[in-house]
Amino acid sequence: MGTIQESEERAPVKRDKRLGERVHDVVQTRAFLLAAIAVVLLLLLVLAQLQGVSAERLLSLAAWGMMLGGIIGLGSIGLTLVYGVLKFPNFSHGALVTLGAYFTFAFLAWLPQGEPLSPLSFGWEFPVALLLSMPLVGLVAMVVDRAVYRRLRNQHAHLVLFAMASLAMAFFLRSIIYIAWGPDFHFYYPGRPNPALTLPLNIRVRADQLFILALALVLMLGVYALLERTRIGKAMRATADNPELAQVRGINTERVIAWTWLLGGALAAAGGTMYGLSSQLRPEMGFWLLLPMFAATIMGGIGNPYGALAGALIIGVAHQVSTAFLDPTYGPAVAFVLMVIVLLVRPQGLFGRGGG
Amino acid sequence: MPPLILVKGLLLIIPATLLLLLVLPARRWRLPVAIVAGVVLAFSLTTSLPSGILAYTVSFATMGCVYALLTLGLNIQWGYTGHLNFGVAGFFAIGAFTSALMTVEAPTGIAAQYTQMAFGLGLPFLVGVAAAALVSAVVAFLVAVPVLRLRMDFLAIATIGVAEIIRLIFQNERWLANGPQPLRGIPQPLHCVVETQGCAWLPQWVTAVLDPLSPRDYPLFYLVIISLFVAGAYLLIERACRSPWGRMLRAIRDEEASAAMNGKHITYVRIQSFVVGAVIMGIAGALYAHYVVTIDYSHFHALFATFLVWVMLMLGGSGNNRGAIIGGFIVWGVWSGTAFLANAIEPLLALIADDLPRRAAYFRWLLVALLLAAIVLFRPQGLIREEKLVSRYLRK
């Protein structure tokens, strides 16, 4: 977990491989998957060039893609940890992302508004609201786990029932968001200007976007420190790797699970808030991010938070570059194509086990 | 008895009898009792109910039939094979739009500026339904091949994505099926029987019998058509699931390793059952399109077309076709009934907050989501359990 697994010779029986098997082995390697992803990205670039998009605009799009990748990455860390520890795809993770964005929105209305920190579009109250909403969403995730998933665990329910319960919870949380804040769009700071800055290489980004990227990096470092340096983080990785073995070694799995939800929920809230800052708040925003998050999770190898981050950056960039010639609402489709490529080539993901 | 009510009653006998056949236990007396009771039920409904409430009942039953078909399709996938298809809405949409494109006449002249579509062939209804089945089979196959050879939970992720992408395509691509604007004027099958001149090809006496019907009675006629479709689908699926093929599906669902040891090709069979389920969903989409006449992308929201169907199947009983249909009708009843409930609690909500009454509709979502969670937690087998022994040759 975390470190790249060394390739190992797994065929002690001596026999010549057939051609099909050899091709299969080559296709399954990490290098081949990376090459396939590179081909997709190149194809997107060529398509953009054919549409007459300038190189500078493409660079700007790639920079925005990094930012979007940071947002997706924050969401998919929680997703991949839950997937790794509890072994089910959590379809309500998108709703947690939305909930985080709306909690921040509610706290902003409640906190006193300060002067905007130029060139950013928000004042001090925004980071405070974010810091308040992150643990709150983590708590919501923990409560949902206690109310629903723990009962299923105690019943030793089949894993598909977990997935279905998470679908139910996704609609439950979404309906609460609709009831509390209505179906309309919201903005954190309606009508406040946030002009684009010009960086070297003529990349145009807004200060808010730089803030999002910086905050994503800080949170990632925090996650890294938590997972690598603390006891609970190590226990989390061990449980994701092999729950039975972790339990045998005296790790309290229920405690690890509670911490996983707390961490995942908090990061989802951060991702949602940043997504809300970069565009607007919609009740469906988390659902829209769900597919990119799953794609990043699978691309990075299930249960591997660093892999999920790498996958998220690739997907974010691919998505933004594709907007040069495609309707931006097709973002999930781009993520989906990348996910299908991963599933076809190397289902265990970039950093999963097996193969070379 | 006025002739109109008589004709309505005659038409209603078919769906009423089919409903009773579904509900009554499988005994020797089922068929005669169902026919007699069906006749009584049909005529008592048409004579006692005011025409407005009768029309509501008919539209309720028609939508119930659409959902029953969707639930039957999902039952093959989830109930018998254990596929987590969270993209029912996608196959439903494909069926609806395919059938619409096949049967609508392409607009010409000034109308072509308002309604854009890739093609409009103006073919008969049944060709549209067949095309819907075919196209959703192809899409299901393309989804299933890369995903189904892997872990089962990847299918859930992939199908939720496919459904979203299909919806995005029908939302954005104006050239394909009029983009975000609705696609109008989908022809209704055998609409001529309710028109004054009648169908030319029908015998004289049938036209005379059906003469009292006016175009506004057409939904009743469509209910007959769609209930026959549901009955046909039920019989076919029930037969398939009781055949060796159905037992093979269940074997692969429950004991993958031993099924493989007995020489079953796991991936191949899984793809088969996924495609068969998607075909039924596509047909449901086609029948829906011809019923509502006007469709657009918003009809195929994940809530109405995926989530509700899952609640229906889980409530009725996964792996039991009768349970699937009954669950479909019950949940559709709960969903329609809570619309009245939402209206009723509006004044109460107004006391809490000003803009809450406008959001009363979302309390229905809340209720259905809690219903699904409760079923998963407390009764995952549903109302009617799966039958353990399905072979005719084994005595129970």
Interface residues (C-beta under 8 A of the other chain):
Chain A: F88 P89 F91 V148 R151 L152 A157 L159 V160 L161 A163 M164 A165 L167 A168 M169 F171 F172 R174 S175 I176 Y178 I179 G182 P183 F287 L290 L291 F294 I298 D327 T329 Y330 P332 A333 A335 F336 M339 V340 L343 L344 P347
Chain B: G82 L84 F86 P146 V147 L150 R151 M152 D153 F154 A156 I157 A158 I160 G161 V162 E164 I165 L168 Q171 N172 A302 L303 F307 W310 M314 D355 L356 R358 R359 Y362 F363 W365 L366 V368 A369 L370 L372 A373 V376 L377 P380
